[in-house]
Amino acid sequence: MWYHATFEHNLDSIKNIGLQPIVFQRNYWESKNVICLTDDVFAAKSFMEEAETINDDYYDALMETIVVLSIAPDKLNPNHLKNDTNISNGSNDRFKQYHQPIPFSDMNIVT
């Protein structure tokens, strides 16, 4: 199973148009037009907890609204699933970047 975390206020959009690849920029890495996935539900949530672009005034409130989505591997096109090059130089199979939208119908809400 693959997992992706987001904030609850993003769910309406995800339900309408699916999970969309976006640009992620943090101090220590950058990814363009990807959806970040991991095989660990707790790792997915921790990536959201480490988000550096969140205003400190809203951080605590937003941390209470993290939602983890699960996606079965057979719902993803393997041609668009790549190792995350920001983690262990892309050699770690537990973290992936997906380069296509994922319809909400292919996901389940875990938390």
Summary of the structure (lengths in Angstrom):
residues: 111
radius of gyration: 13.3
end to end distance: 14.5
largest distance: 40.4
contacts: 288
relative contact order: 0.28
helix: 35%
strand: 35%
